[in-house]
Amino acid sequence: MVESLGSLSGTPWVYVIVGLSVVLDVFVPILPSGILVITAATTAAGSGPTADVAATVHSGNQLAEMASLVLCAATASVLGDLVAYRLAWRGGDRFDRAIGRSRRLTAAQQRLGAALTRGGGGIVVLARFAPAGRSVVSLGAGVAHRAAREFLPWSALAGLVWAAYSVSLGYFGGHWLGASWVSTALSVLALFVAGSVAVYLVRRPERETAAR
């Protein structure tokens, strides 16, 4: 994957691939959109000239490319959330049945449902990092007919935080270790750690309530 995206680095196709993956993984949570974002950032950061002047110019180009990746991933995240939200709003029963057919989505819905009621918008940000959390939040908000003004600002913040974190992992991994599978694997591991922390924080009030 590193080599494939590396050959497209600096071309619009990188943003097309990343954007489509991020938009679609709200419906298909198994899509590796986070891995693609990290890999794109790693390949962009891990290659380039080493001469002083050329390296300085290239560094500026890299930062611009990182900013573009963040903007692309964040925008695609919000767009996917909005599409899922509107579709679920119009066909809530069908999406409830669709979630019910997936054990993973059903389990996530059960965990996040009460948490959304307790935590409000902040949970939307945490859920963006949790496995299947984005799908449950976006579809759940539509099924419950939550007002767009209550959901979309938090969706935008969640998408921006997630995109910035993922691109930063790829950038620093590629900058320090080069564009290799090792740097990509370590960055992806850090993304999964963030997801595990997000799940823990979402479920923490449940544990405290059960303990009491």
C-alpha positions as CSV (number, residue, x, y, z in Angstrom):
1,M,0.0,0.0,0.0
2,V,2.9,2.4,0.8
3,E,4.4,1.8,-2.6
4,S,1.1,2.2,-4.4
5,L,0.2,5.5,-2.7
6,G,3.8,6.6,-3.1
7,S,3.5,6.4,-6.8
8,L,0.5,8.7,-6.6
9,S,2.0,11.2,-4.1
10,G,1.6,14.8,-5.2
11,T,-1.2,13.9,-7.6
12,P,-5.0,14.6,-7.2
13,W,-5.6,10.9,-7.2
14,V,-4.4,10.6,-3.6
15,Y,-7.1,13.0,-2.5
16,V,-9.7,11.2,-4.6
17,I,-8.9,7.8,-3.0
18,V,-8.7,9.1,0.5
19,G,-11.9,11.2,0.2
20,L,-13.9,8.3,-1.3
21,S,-12.7,5.9,1.4
22,V,-13.5,8.3,4.2
23,V,-17.0,9.1,2.8
24,L,-17.9,5.4,2.3
25,D,-16.6,4.0,5.5
26,V,-19.6,5.5,7.4
27,F,-21.6,2.8,5.6
28,V,-18.9,0.1,5.4
29,P,-16.9,0.5,8.7
30,I,-14.4,-2.1,7.6
31,L,-12.9,0.2,5.0
32,P,-9.4,1.2,6.0
33,S,-9.9,4.9,5.6
34,G,-7.7,5.8,8.6
35,I,-4.9,3.6,7.3
36,L,-5.1,5.2,3.9
37,V,-4.9,8.7,5.4
38,I,-1.9,7.7,7.5
39,T,-0.2,6.0,4.5
40,A,-0.7,9.0,2.3
41,A,0.8,11.3,4.9
42,T,3.7,8.8,5.5
43,T,4.6,8.6,1.8
44,A,4.5,12.3,1.4
45,A,6.6,13.0,4.5
46,G,9.1,10.2,4.0
47,S,10.4,11.1,0.6
48,G,12.1,14.1,-0.8
49,P,15.5,15.9,-1.4
50,T,18.1,16.2,1.3
51,A,20.1,19.2,0.1
52,D,19.6,22.2,2.4
53,V,17.8,24.6,0.1
54,A,15.9,21.9,-1.7
55,A,14.9,20.3,1.6
56,T,13.6,23.6,2.9
57,V,11.4,24.1,-0.1
58,H,10.3,20.5,0.0
59,S,9.5,20.8,3.7
60,G,7.1,23.7,2.9
61,N,5.5,21.6,0.2
62,Q,5.1,18.7,2.6
63,L,3.4,20.9,5.1
64,A,1.0,22.2,2.4
65,E,0.3,18.6,1.4
66,M,-0.4,17.7,5.0
67,A,-2.8,20.6,5.4
68,S,-4.5,19.5,2.1
69,L,-4.8,15.9,3.4
70,V,-6.4,17.1,6.7
71,L,-8.8,19.3,4.8
72,C,-9.7,16.5,2.4
73,A,-10.2,13.9,5.1
74,A,-12.1,16.2,7.4
75,T,-14.4,17.4,4.6
76,A,-15.0,13.8,3.4
77,S,-15.8,12.8,7.0
78,V,-18.4,15.5,7.4
79,L,-19.9,14.8,4.0
80,G,-20.2,11.0,4.7
81,D,-21.8,11.8,8.1
82,L,-24.3,14.2,6.5
83,V,-25.3,11.7,3.8
84,A,-25.8,8.9,6.4
85,Y,-27.7,11.3,8.7
86,R,-30.1,12.4,5.9
87,L,-30.6,8.8,4.6
88,A,-31.3,7.6,8.1
89,W,-33.7,10.5,8.8
90,R,-35.8,9.5,5.8
91,G,-35.6,5.8,6.3
92,G,-35.1,5.1,10.0
93,D,-36.7,1.7,10.1
94,R,-34.6,0.4,7.2
95,F,-31.4,1.6,8.8
96,D,-32.4,0.1,12.2
97,R,-32.8,-3.2,10.5
98,A,-29.5,-2.8,8.6
99,I,-27.7,-2.1,11.9
100,G,-29.5,-5.1,13.5
101,R,-28.0,-7.4,10.8
102,S,-24.5,-6.4,11.9
103,R,-23.3,-7.7,15.3
104,R,-20.6,-5.2,15.4
105,L,-22.8,-2.2,14.7
106,T,-25.5,-3.6,17.1
107,A,-23.0,-3.9,19.9
108,A,-21.6,-0.4,19.2
109,Q,-25.1,1.0,19.0
110,Q,-25.9,-0.4,22.5
111,R,-22.7,1.0,23.9
112,L,-23.0,4.4,22.4
113,G,-26.7,4.9,22.6
114,A,-26.8,5.7,26.4
115,A,-23.5,7.5,26.2
116,L,-24.8,9.9,23.6
117,T,-27.8,10.8,25.8
118,R,-25.4,11.4,28.8
119,G,-22.5,13.1,27.0
120,G,-24.1,15.0,24.2
121,G,-21.8,16.4,21.5
122,G,-18.5,15.5,23.1
123,I,-19.3,11.8,22.5
124,V,-19.5,12.5,18.8
125,V,-15.8,13.4,18.8
126,L,-14.8,10.4,20.9
127,A,-17.0,8.1,18.7
128,R,-15.1,9.2,15.6
129,F,-12.1,7.2,16.9
130,A,-14.1,4.2,18.2
131,P,-14.6,1.2,15.9
132,A,-18.0,1.7,14.1
133,G,-18.7,4.7,16.3
134,R,-19.0,7.1,13.5
135,S,-21.6,4.9,11.8
136,V,-23.7,4.5,14.9
137,V,-23.6,8.2,15.8
138,S,-24.5,9.4,12.2
139,L,-27.2,6.8,11.6
140,G,-28.5,7.1,15.1
141,A,-28.8,10.9,14.9
142,G,-30.8,10.5,11.7
143,V,-33.0,7.7,13.0
144,A,-33.7,9.8,16.2
145,H,-34.4,12.9,14.1
146,R,-31.9,15.0,16.0
147,A,-31.7,18.6,14.7
148,A,-28.9,19.1,12.2
149,R,-27.6,22.1,14.3
150,E,-27.1,19.8,17.2
151,F,-25.2,17.2,15.2
152,L,-23.3,18.7,12.3
153,P,-21.1,21.1,14.2
154,W,-19.9,18.3,16.4
155,S,-19.5,16.1,13.3
156,A,-17.3,18.8,11.8
157,L,-15.2,19.0,14.9
158,A,-14.9,15.2,15.1
159,G,-13.8,15.0,11.5
160,L,-11.2,17.7,11.9
161,V,-9.7,16.2,15.1
162,W,-9.6,12.7,13.6
163,A,-8.1,13.9,10.3
164,A,-5.5,16.1,12.0
165,Y,-4.5,13.2,14.4
166,S,-4.3,10.7,11.6
167,V,-2.3,12.9,9.2
168,S,0.1,13.9,12.1
169,L,0.8,10.3,12.8
170,G,1.7,9.6,9.2
171,Y,3.7,12.8,8.9
172,F,5.9,12.3,12.0
173,G,6.2,8.6,11.3
174,G,7.4,9.2,7.7
175,H,9.6,12.1,8.8
176,W,11.4,10.1,11.4
177,L,11.4,6.6,10.0
178,G,10.9,7.2,6.2
179,A,8.2,6.0,3.9
180,S,8.3,2.3,5.0
181,W,5.9,-0.3,6.3
182,V,7.4,0.1,9.7
183,S,6.5,3.7,10.1
184,T,3.1,3.1,8.7
185,A,2.5,0.1,11.0
186,L,3.5,2.2,14.1
187,S,1.3,5.1,13.1
188,V,-1.6,2.7,12.5
189,L,-1.0,1.2,15.9
190,A,-1.2,4.6,17.5
191,L,-4.5,5.2,15.7
192,F,-5.9,1.9,17.1
193,V,-4.6,2.9,20.6
194,A,-6.6,6.1,20.3
195,G,-9.7,4.1,19.3
196,S,-9.3,1.9,22.3
197,V,-9.0,4.9,24.6
198,A,-12.1,6.4,23.0
199,V,-14.1,3.2,23.6
200,Y,-12.9,3.2,27.2
201,L,-13.9,6.8,27.8
202,V,-17.3,6.3,26.1
203,R,-18.0,3.3,28.3
204,R,-16.5,4.7,31.5
205,P,-19.8,6.2,32.8
206,E,-21.5,2.8,32.4
207,R,-18.8,1.2,34.5
208,E,-19.1,3.9,37.2
209,T,-22.9,3.5,37.2
210,A,-22.6,-0.2,37.5
211,A,-20.1,0.0,40.3
212,R,-22.4,2.3,42.3
